[in-house]
Amino acid sequence: MANPGDFSAVWTVPLSNGVHKVEFEHGTTSGKRVIIVDGLEVFRKNWMFRLVGKEHFHVGSKRAFVQIDAQGFTYEYTLNVDGKTLKKFVENRRKTTKTWLPRLSGEDHRVVLEKDTLDVFVD
């Protein structure tokens, strides 16, 4: 597993069942790609001739992919969740969910209401 400074990109993804951390490692000479979700490796390719493209995986129950694009001699990494860029996904979640973070008996908890289905998730 890579050291924290070895990651090309790190994102946080808020879902009803919690906030997930996605880490992406990209070997820009070898094409190596590693995706880690919540500390668990979910995708690895050690050698690739194509240095750009998409890598698909899941974050919780949501489909996601990392888009790798070349910008001259640098690379740009974009996370897409449920068919949307992470920014649009988070904006949509703000409209369709309500989240509370109560502290009870000295412990932090997370309560999420999905407004469209009225589903409630706790912790």
C-alpha positions as a LaTeX table, in Angstrom:
\begin{tabular}{lrrr}
\hline
Residue & $x$ (\AA) & $y$ (\AA) & $z$ (\AA) \\
\hline
Met1 & 0.00 & 0.00 & 0.00 \\
Ala2 & 1.21 & 3.50 & $-0.78$ \\
Asn3 & 2.28 & 6.12 & 1.70 \\
Pro4 & $-0.17$ & 9.03 & 2.14 \\
Gly5 & 2.09 & 11.34 & 0.09 \\
Asp6 & 2.14 & 8.87 & $-2.83$ \\
Phe7 & $-1.48$ & 9.46 & $-3.80$ \\
Ser8 & $-2.20$ & 11.49 & $-6.92$ \\
Ala9 & $-5.66$ & 12.44 & $-5.65$ \\
Val10 & $-7.80$ & 12.00 & $-2.51$ \\
Trp11 & $-11.53$ & 12.67 & $-2.29$ \\
Thr12 & $-14.25$ & 12.38 & 0.37 \\
Val13 & $-17.64$ & 11.09 & $-0.77$ \\
Pro14 & $-20.68$ & 11.71 & 1.47 \\
Leu15 & $-23.23$ & 8.88 & 1.24 \\
Ser16 & $-26.17$ & 7.95 & 3.44 \\
Asn17 & $-24.15$ & 5.23 & 5.17 \\
Gly18 & $-21.26$ & 7.59 & 5.99 \\
Val19 & $-18.46$ & 9.64 & 4.49 \\
His20 & $-16.09$ & 7.54 & 2.39 \\
Lys21 & $-12.46$ & 8.32 & 1.55 \\
Val22 & $-11.24$ & 7.53 & $-1.98$ \\
Glu23 & $-7.49$ & 7.55 & $-2.65$ \\
Phe24 & $-5.99$ & 7.23 & $-6.13$ \\
Glu25 & $-2.40$ & 6.40 & $-7.00$ \\
His26 & $-1.19$ & 6.87 & $-10.60$ \\
Gly27 & 2.25 & 5.87 & $-11.83$ \\
Thr28 & 2.76 & 8.42 & $-14.58$ \\
Thr29 & 5.58 & 6.44 & $-16.23$ \\
Ser30 & 4.27 & 2.90 & $-15.78$ \\
Gly31 & 0.55 & 3.63 & $-15.94$ \\
Lys32 & 0.08 & 1.85 & $-12.59$ \\
Arg33 & $-3.31$ & 2.61 & $-11.04$ \\
Val34 & $-4.46$ & 1.84 & $-7.51$ \\
Ile35 & $-7.81$ & 2.83 & $-5.98$ \\
Ile36 & $-8.35$ & 2.58 & $-2.23$ \\
Val37 & $-11.76$ & 3.13 & $-0.63$ \\
Asp38 & $-11.87$ & 3.54 & 3.16 \\
Gly39 & $-8.41$ & 1.98 & 3.50 \\
Leu40 & $-9.21$ & $-1.11$ & 1.40 \\
Glu41 & $-7.69$ & $-1.62$ & $-2.03$ \\
Val42 & $-10.54$ & $-2.11$ & $-4.53$ \\
Phe43 & $-8.65$ & $-1.79$ & $-7.82$ \\
Arg44 & $-5.08$ & $-2.32$ & $-9.06$ \\
Lys45 & $-3.37$ & $-2.43$ & $-12.43$ \\
Asn46 & 0.41 & $-2.51$ & $-12.17$ \\
Trp47 & 1.40 & $-1.85$ & $-15.77$ \\
Met48 & $-0.50$ & $-0.10$ & $-18.54$ \\
Phe49 & 0.59 & 1.42 & $-21.81$ \\
Arg50 & $-2.30$ & 3.91 & $-21.83$ \\
Leu51 & $-1.66$ & 6.60 & $-19.24$ \\
Val52 & $-5.13$ & 8.20 & $-19.57$ \\
Gly53 & $-8.66$ & 6.79 & $-19.38$ \\
Lys54 & $-11.27$ & 5.67 & $-16.83$ \\
Glu55 & $-11.16$ & 3.15 & $-14.00$ \\
His56 & $-14.51$ & 1.95 & $-12.62$ \\
Phe57 & $-15.25$ & 0.81 & $-9.04$ \\
His58 & $-17.88$ & 1.17 & $-6.28$ \\
Val59 & $-18.09$ & 3.52 & $-3.31$ \\
Gly60 & $-20.62$ & 1.97 & $-0.97$ \\
Ser61 & $-23.54$ & 1.06 & $-3.24$ \\
Lys62 & $-22.75$ & 3.78 & $-5.79$ \\
Arg63 & $-20.92$ & 3.21 & $-9.08$ \\
Ala64 & $-17.92$ & 5.48 & $-9.52$ \\
Phe65 & $-14.96$ & 6.04 & $-11.81$ \\
Val66 & $-11.76$ & 8.04 & $-11.88$ \\
Gln67 & $-11.19$ & 9.91 & $-15.15$ \\
Ile68 & $-7.51$ & 10.45 & $-15.98$ \\
Asp69 & $-6.71$ & 13.19 & $-18.51$ \\
Ala70 & $-3.37$ & 14.54 & $-19.72$ \\
Gln71 & $-2.86$ & 18.30 & $-19.54$ \\
Gly72 & 0.47 & 18.79 & $-21.31$ \\
Phe73 & 3.04 & 17.12 & $-19.07$ \\
Thr74 & 0.72 & 16.90 & $-16.07$ \\
Tyr75 & $-2.37$ & 14.83 & $-15.31$ \\
Glu76 & $-5.82$ & 15.78 & $-14.11$ \\
Tyr77 & $-7.93$ & 13.36 & $-12.07$ \\
Thr78 & $-11.73$ & 13.65 & $-11.78$ \\
Leu79 & $-13.94$ & 11.47 & $-9.59$ \\
Asn80 & $-17.43$ & 10.70 & $-10.88$ \\
Val81 & $-20.07$ & 9.15 & $-8.62$ \\
Asp82 & $-23.43$ & 7.88 & $-9.82$ \\
Gly83 & $-22.82$ & 9.38 & $-13.28$ \\
Lys84 & $-21.98$ & 12.87 & $-12.00$ \\
Thr85 & $-18.79$ & 14.72 & $-11.14$ \\
Leu86 & $-18.17$ & 14.65 & $-7.39$ \\
Lys87 & $-19.06$ & 18.35 & $-7.16$ \\
Lys88 & $-22.45$ & 17.84 & $-8.89$ \\
Phe89 & $-23.09$ & 14.66 & $-6.89$ \\
Val90 & $-22.52$ & 16.50 & $-3.59$ \\
Glu91 & $-24.72$ & 19.43 & $-4.71$ \\
Asn92 & $-27.51$ & 16.99 & $-5.60$ \\
Arg93 & $-27.13$ & 15.17 & $-2.25$ \\
Arg94 & $-27.52$ & 18.48 & $-0.41$ \\
Lys95 & $-30.89$ & 18.93 & $-2.13$ \\
Thr96 & $-32.15$ & 15.37 & $-1.62$ \\
Thr97 & $-30.89$ & 14.61 & 1.90 \\
Lys98 & $-30.82$ & 16.17 & 5.35 \\
Thr99 & $-27.96$ & 15.22 & 7.69 \\
Trp100 & $-27.68$ & 15.72 & 11.44 \\
Leu101 & $-24.55$ & 15.08 & 13.51 \\
Pro102 & $-25.78$ & 14.82 & 17.12 \\
Arg103 & $-23.48$ & 14.14 & 20.07 \\
Leu104 & $-25.14$ & 11.79 & 22.56 \\
Ser105 & $-23.51$ & 10.55 & 25.78 \\
Gly106 & $-20.17$ & 11.89 & 24.55 \\
Glu107 & $-20.32$ & 9.98 & 21.24 \\
Asp108 & $-20.73$ & 11.46 & 17.76 \\
His109 & $-23.50$ & 10.05 & 15.59 \\
Arg110 & $-24.72$ & 10.63 & 12.03 \\
Val111 & $-28.41$ & 10.64 & 11.00 \\
Val112 & $-29.33$ & 11.00 & 7.32 \\
Leu113 & $-32.84$ & 11.45 & 5.91 \\
Glu114 & $-33.26$ & 10.80 & 2.19 \\
Lys115 & $-36.08$ & 13.18 & 1.30 \\
Asp116 & $-37.25$ & 11.37 & $-1.83$ \\
Thr117 & $-37.65$ & 7.91 & $-0.22$ \\
Leu118 & $-37.96$ & 8.98 & 3.43 \\
Asp119 & $-35.29$ & 6.40 & 4.30 \\
Val120 & $-33.37$ & 7.15 & 7.51 \\
Phe121 & $-29.78$ & 6.02 & 8.10 \\
Val122 & $-28.14$ & 6.15 & 11.53 \\
Asp123 & $-24.38$ & 5.92 & 12.06 \\
\hline
\end{tabular}
